[in-house]
Amino acid sequence: MLQELMKNMRIAQLVSNMYPTNRFANKAIYSHAGMLSDKLVERGHDVHVFGSNESETKAQLHATSQALAGMELGDDAKKYRVLEHISRCYEFSKENIDVIHSHFTLLSSFFSDLSGIPTLISVHSPIEERIRPFLEAYKNNKYISFSLAQRKLMPELNWYANIYHGVDTDIFAFEPEAEDYFLYMGRITADKGVHCAIEAAKIAGVNLRIAGTSYPSEGYWQKSVEPHVNGESIRYFGEMSFEAKIPLLQKAKALLFPISWNEPFGYAMIEAMSCGTPVIGFNNGSVPEIVQNGETGFVVENAEDMAEAIKNIGQIDRAKVRKRAERYFSAEKMVSGYEKIYQRVIDENSFKQRKKIQRILGTKLPHFPFPNFGKK
């Protein structure tokens, strides 16, 4: 009965046109929106993706430009293209959409009250000081968090739901046997703590493989990472394609996740766990929510503790790691969560519209009960 009530939702996925949206994209926002859109289409919903021309989706694609990151345009011109892109979404949605799911942390807020179509906003980006005043002004919007830890970054926002990211557990398949290396996968930046992973690996005397995009212009790569890469015990693989990173995750003894900031989620952790690969992460952000200390990995405080956890990684049962990913972080669980929240916000909006009509007419309309899914 519940699934039938949700069959014909008309959903707009509003994604930045800076990069292509694709379930296999390397950039988390675009792969997340791509997989979510495809899964919603598979469940029978009418889904419209607003993204760049190069986006690949099972939904109906609405594009106003090529991916802006690859175009030779000035910053102002790119901003105008982004604003046009958002405006087109709201213009289309007036007559054709039940709910807009925006993957812009802030920019869609300037449009959300103008169309009469409810907007849900996923907060993918860090809440930087420069945008806090604007988020404060629009704090009553409906925001979706990816972890309860994320809400602590700005608790005054109207956190409408918490939905953990999901991973395709068929693609990130279980691997019971690991090879002789540990893995760091992510951006090569100071806040990601790559230098701590290197230090821990050296203390523990283990092999470390590093995969991710480096940013030489920042200087961190040259100072804290490159001098330690020797091609043997510490190897650097650069940025990996979606397909190439899967076997690297599957065969690692553990993923090292030494973040020094309150990261809202961390996709690499659940990708590793889906493969059965434990996670050793610093006690920041969402790490304690995702990693069950002593069961699916270890939550530690510093590089020395990480080295000790590396030595004890044999205590972790890779099958239990996989089961936790299946239970809490599967794509199916994530999509079901979004379906419930979409239906809830649609029903709330319908109720408001009915009350508005009643006020205008001065009489009550027939009552049609709406499902109540409860607030997460």
C-alpha positions as CSV (number, residue, x, y, z in Angstrom):
1,M,0.0,0.0,0.0
2,L,2.8,2.4,0.9
3,Q,4.7,1.8,-2.3
4,E,1.5,2.4,-4.3
5,L,0.9,5.7,-2.7
6,M,4.4,6.7,-3.8
7,K,4.2,5.5,-7.4
8,N,3.6,8.7,-9.4
9,M,5.6,11.4,-7.6
10,R,7.0,14.0,-10.0
11,I,10.5,14.8,-8.7
12,A,13.1,17.4,-9.9
13,Q,16.7,16.7,-9.0
14,L,18.4,20.1,-9.2
15,V,22.2,19.5,-9.5
16,S,24.9,22.0,-10.3
17,N,25.8,22.3,-14.0
18,M,29.5,22.7,-13.1
19,Y,30.2,19.0,-13.7
20,P,28.2,16.1,-15.3
21,T,25.7,14.2,-13.2
22,N,26.3,10.5,-13.5
23,R,25.9,7.6,-11.0
24,F,29.5,6.6,-11.8
25,A,31.0,10.1,-11.5
26,N,34.1,10.6,-9.3
27,K,32.7,13.7,-7.6
28,A,30.4,12.6,-4.8
29,I,27.6,15.1,-5.3
30,Y,27.1,14.2,-8.9
31,S,27.3,10.4,-8.4
32,H,25.0,10.7,-5.4
33,A,22.4,12.6,-7.4
34,G,22.9,10.4,-10.4
35,M,22.3,7.1,-8.5
36,L,19.4,8.5,-6.6
37,S,17.7,9.7,-9.8
38,D,18.2,6.4,-11.6
39,K,16.9,4.4,-8.7
40,L,13.8,6.6,-8.4
41,V,13.1,6.1,-12.1
42,E,13.4,2.3,-11.6
43,R,10.8,2.6,-8.8
44,G,8.3,4.2,-11.2
45,H,8.7,7.9,-10.4
46,D,8.6,10.7,-12.9
47,V,12.1,12.2,-12.4
48,H,13.6,15.2,-14.0
49,V,17.3,15.9,-13.6
50,F,18.6,19.5,-14.1
51,G,22.3,19.1,-14.9
52,S,24.9,19.7,-17.6
53,N,24.6,18.5,-21.2
54,E,27.0,15.6,-20.6
55,S,25.0,14.2,-17.7
56,E,23.9,10.5,-18.0
57,T,20.7,9.5,-16.4
58,K,17.6,7.3,-16.7
59,A,15.5,10.4,-15.8
60,Q,14.5,13.1,-18.2
61,L,17.5,15.5,-18.5
62,H,17.1,19.3,-18.6
63,A,20.3,21.1,-19.5
64,T,21.1,24.7,-20.3
65,S,24.8,24.3,-20.9
66,Q,27.8,22.1,-21.1
67,A,29.6,21.3,-17.8
68,L,30.9,24.8,-16.8
69,A,34.2,23.5,-15.4
70,G,35.3,22.6,-18.9
71,M,34.3,25.8,-20.5
72,E,36.5,28.8,-21.0
73,L,34.3,31.4,-19.2
74,G,35.0,34.0,-16.6
75,D,33.8,33.4,-13.1
76,D,30.9,35.9,-13.5
77,A,29.7,34.2,-16.7
78,K,29.8,30.9,-14.9
79,K,27.7,32.3,-12.0
80,Y,25.1,33.6,-14.5
81,R,24.9,30.2,-16.2
82,V,24.4,28.6,-12.8
83,L,21.6,31.1,-11.8
84,E,19.9,30.6,-15.2
85,H,20.1,26.8,-14.6
86,I,18.4,27.1,-11.2
87,S,15.8,29.5,-12.6
88,R,14.9,27.1,-15.4
89,C,14.3,24.3,-12.9
90,Y,11.8,26.5,-10.9
91,E,10.1,27.7,-14.0
92,F,9.5,24.2,-15.2
93,S,8.5,22.9,-11.8
94,K,5.5,25.3,-11.4
95,E,3.3,23.1,-13.6
96,N,5.2,19.8,-13.8
97,I,6.8,18.9,-10.5
98,D,5.5,17.9,-7.0
99,V,8.8,18.4,-5.1
100,I,12.3,19.8,-5.9
101,H,15.3,18.2,-4.4
102,S,18.1,20.7,-4.6
103,H,21.8,19.7,-4.3
104,F,22.8,23.3,-3.9
105,T,23.6,24.1,-0.2
106,L,22.6,27.8,-0.6
107,L,21.8,29.1,-4.1
108,S,18.4,27.4,-4.5
109,S,17.2,29.2,-1.4
110,F,16.9,32.4,-3.3
111,F,14.2,30.8,-5.5
112,S,12.5,28.3,-3.2
113,D,9.7,30.5,-2.0
114,L,8.8,31.9,-5.5
115,S,7.2,28.9,-7.3
116,G,4.9,27.3,-4.7
117,I,6.6,24.0,-5.2
118,P,8.3,22.6,-2.0
119,T,12.1,22.3,-2.0
120,L,14.2,19.9,0.0
121,I,17.9,21.0,0.2
122,S,20.8,18.5,0.7
123,V,23.7,20.2,2.4
124,H,26.6,18.7,0.5
125,S,29.1,21.5,1.0
126,P,30.9,22.7,4.1
127,I,29.1,25.5,6.0
128,E,31.7,28.2,5.6
129,E,31.5,31.4,7.5
130,R,30.9,33.5,4.4
131,I,27.5,31.7,3.7
132,R,26.3,31.5,7.3
133,P,24.4,34.8,7.3
134,F,22.5,33.7,4.2
135,L,21.7,30.3,5.6
136,E,20.5,32.0,8.8
137,A,18.2,34.2,6.7
138,Y,16.8,31.0,5.0
139,K,17.0,28.7,8.1
140,N,13.3,27.7,7.8
141,N,13.9,25.9,4.5
142,K,13.8,22.1,4.6
143,Y,17.3,20.8,4.9
144,I,18.5,17.2,4.7
145,S,21.5,16.1,6.6
146,F,23.7,13.0,5.8
147,S,24.7,12.4,9.5
148,L,23.6,13.7,12.9
149,A,27.1,15.1,13.3
150,Q,26.5,17.4,10.3
151,R,23.7,19.1,12.2
152,K,26.0,20.3,14.9
153,L,27.7,22.6,12.3
154,M,24.6,24.8,12.3
155,P,21.9,23.4,14.6
156,E,19.5,26.4,14.0
157,L,18.7,25.2,10.5
158,N,15.4,23.4,10.0
159,W,16.9,19.9,9.6
160,Y,13.9,18.2,8.1
161,A,15.4,14.7,7.7
162,N,18.6,12.7,8.2
163,I,19.3,10.2,5.4
164,Y,22.6,8.4,5.3
165,H,24.3,8.1,1.9
166,G,23.9,4.7,0.2
167,V,26.2,2.6,-2.0
168,D,25.5,0.1,-4.6
169,T,26.4,-3.1,-2.8
170,D,26.4,-5.1,-6.0
171,I,29.0,-2.9,-7.6
172,F,31.1,-2.6,-4.4
173,A,31.0,-6.3,-3.9
174,F,32.2,-8.2,-0.8
175,E,35.8,-9.4,-0.9
176,P,36.8,-11.7,2.0
177,E,40.5,-11.8,1.4
178,A,42.7,-8.7,1.6
179,E,46.2,-8.1,0.1
180,D,49.2,-6.7,2.0
181,Y,48.4,-3.0,2.0
182,F,46.4,-0.3,3.7
183,L,44.6,2.4,1.7
184,Y,44.0,6.2,1.8
185,M,41.4,7.4,-0.7
186,G,40.3,11.0,-1.0
187,R,41.4,14.5,-1.7
188,I,45.1,15.2,-1.0
189,T,44.5,18.1,1.4
190,A,45.5,18.9,4.9
191,D,42.0,18.6,6.4
192,K,41.8,15.1,5.1
193,G,44.9,14.2,7.0
194,V,46.9,12.2,4.4
195,H,50.1,13.0,6.3
196,C,48.7,11.3,9.4
197,A,47.9,8.1,7.4
198,I,51.6,8.2,6.2
199,E,52.8,8.6,9.7
200,A,50.7,5.8,11.0
201,A,51.7,3.5,8.3
202,K,55.4,4.2,9.0
203,I,55.0,3.6,12.7
204,A,53.2,0.3,12.1
205,G,55.6,-0.7,9.3
206,V,52.9,-1.5,6.7
207,N,52.4,-0.7,3.0
208,L,50.2,2.3,2.2
209,R,48.6,3.1,-1.1
210,I,47.3,6.6,-1.7
211,A,44.6,7.5,-4.3
212,G,43.1,10.8,-4.9
213,T,43.5,14.2,-6.5
214,S,46.5,16.3,-5.4
215,Y,46.5,20.1,-5.5
216,P,50.2,21.2,-6.1
217,S,49.3,24.9,-6.1
218,E,48.3,24.6,-2.4
219,G,51.8,23.4,-1.4
220,Y,50.5,20.6,0.9
221,W,51.3,17.8,-1.6
222,Q,55.0,18.9,-2.0
223,K,55.6,19.5,1.7
224,S,53.7,16.7,3.4
225,V,53.0,13.9,1.0
226,E,55.4,13.8,-2.0
227,P,58.7,13.4,0.0
228,H,57.3,10.2,1.6
229,V,56.2,8.5,-1.6
230,N,58.9,5.9,-2.5
231,G,57.0,3.7,-5.0
232,E,57.4,0.7,-2.6
233,S,56.0,0.9,0.9
234,I,54.2,4.2,0.1
235,R,52.7,4.4,-3.4
236,Y,50.7,7.1,-5.0
237,F,48.1,6.2,-7.7
238,G,46.6,9.6,-8.5
239,E,42.9,10.1,-9.0
240,M,41.3,6.8,-9.8
241,S,38.4,6.2,-12.1
242,F,35.2,4.8,-10.7
243,E,35.9,1.4,-12.1
244,A,39.6,1.3,-11.0
245,K,39.0,2.3,-7.4
246,I,36.7,-0.7,-6.6
247,P,39.4,-3.4,-6.7
248,L,41.7,-1.1,-4.7
249,L,39.1,-0.8,-2.0
250,Q,38.2,-4.5,-2.1
251,K,41.7,-5.7,-1.5
252,A,42.9,-3.3,1.2
253,K,43.3,-4.5,4.7
254,A,41.7,-1.3,5.9
255,L,40.8,2.2,4.7
256,L,42.6,4.9,6.7
257,F,40.4,8.0,7.2
258,P,42.3,10.5,9.3
259,I,40.1,13.6,8.9
260,S,40.9,16.6,11.0
261,W,37.5,18.4,10.4
262,N,33.9,17.6,11.0
263,E,33.2,16.0,7.6
264,P,29.4,15.5,7.1
265,F,29.7,12.0,5.8
266,G,32.6,10.5,3.8
267,Y,31.5,8.3,0.9
268,A,34.8,6.4,0.9
269,M,34.0,4.8,4.2
270,I,30.8,3.1,3.1
271,E,32.3,2.1,-0.3
272,A,35.1,0.3,1.7
273,M,32.7,-1.2,4.1
274,S,30.5,-2.6,1.3
275,C,33.6,-4.4,0.1
276,G,34.1,-5.8,3.6
277,T,37.1,-3.5,4.1
278,P,37.3,-2.1,7.7
279,V,37.8,1.6,8.3
280,I,40.2,3.2,10.8
281,G,39.2,6.8,11.2
282,F,39.8,9.8,13.4
283,N,37.1,10.7,15.9
284,N,35.7,13.6,14.0
285,G,32.5,14.4,12.0
286,S,30.4,11.4,11.0
287,V,33.1,8.7,11.7
288,P,31.7,7.5,15.0
289,E,28.3,7.2,13.4
290,I,29.5,5.1,10.4
291,V,32.2,3.0,12.0
292,Q,31.3,0.7,14.8
293,N,34.4,0.8,17.0
294,G,36.0,-2.6,17.4
295,E,33.4,-4.3,15.2
296,T,33.7,-2.7,11.7
297,G,36.9,-0.9,12.3
298,F,38.4,1.5,14.8
299,V,37.7,5.1,15.9
300,V,41.0,6.7,17.0
301,E,42.3,10.0,18.1
302,N,45.7,10.4,16.4
303,A,48.4,8.8,14.2
304,E,49.8,6.8,17.1
305,D,46.4,5.3,17.9
306,M,45.9,4.6,14.2
307,A,49.2,2.7,14.0
308,E,48.0,0.6,16.9
309,A,44.7,-0.1,15.2
310,I,46.5,-1.1,12.1
311,K,48.4,-3.7,14.0
312,N,45.1,-5.1,15.4
313,I,43.1,-5.0,12.1
314,G,43.1,-8.9,12.1
315,Q,40.5,-8.7,14.9
316,I,37.9,-7.3,12.6
317,D,35.6,-9.7,10.7
318,R,35.2,-8.5,7.2
319,A,31.8,-10.3,6.9
320,K,30.5,-8.2,9.7
321,V,31.7,-5.0,8.0
322,R,29.8,-6.0,4.9
323,K,26.6,-6.7,6.9
324,R,26.7,-3.3,8.5
325,A,27.0,-1.6,5.1
326,E,24.0,-3.7,3.8
327,R,21.9,-2.8,6.8
328,Y,22.6,0.9,7.1
329,F,24.3,2.2,3.9
330,S,22.8,0.4,0.9
331,A,21.4,2.3,-2.0
332,E,18.0,0.7,-1.5
333,K,17.8,1.9,2.1
334,M,18.8,5.4,1.0
335,V,16.3,5.6,-1.8
336,S,13.5,4.4,0.4
337,G,14.3,7.1,2.9
338,Y,14.1,9.8,0.2
339,E,10.8,8.4,-1.1
340,K,9.2,8.7,2.4
341,I,10.5,12.3,2.8
342,Y,9.4,13.3,-0.7
343,Q,5.9,12.0,0.0
344,R,5.8,13.7,3.4
345,V,6.7,17.1,2.0
346,I,4.2,16.7,-0.9
347,D,1.4,15.8,1.5
348,E,2.3,18.8,3.8
349,N,2.2,21.1,0.8
350,S,-1.2,19.6,-0.4
351,F,-2.6,20.2,3.1
352,K,-1.4,23.8,3.1
353,Q,-3.0,24.4,-0.3
354,R,-6.3,22.9,0.8
355,K,-6.3,25.1,3.9
356,K,-5.6,28.1,1.7
357,I,-8.5,27.3,-0.6
358,Q,-10.8,26.8,2.4
359,R,-9.9,30.3,3.7
360,I,-10.7,31.8,0.3
361,L,-14.0,29.9,-0.1
362,G,-14.9,30.3,3.6
363,T,-15.9,26.6,3.7
364,K,-14.3,23.3,4.5
365,L,-13.3,20.9,1.7
366,P,-13.8,17.1,1.9
367,H,-11.0,15.6,3.9
368,F,-8.6,13.2,2.3
369,P,-6.1,11.7,4.8
370,F,-2.4,11.9,4.1
371,P,0.1,9.3,5.2
372,N,2.1,10.4,8.2
373,F,5.7,9.1,8.0
374,G,7.0,10.9,11.0
375,K,9.9,13.3,11.2
376,K,13.4,11.7,11.2
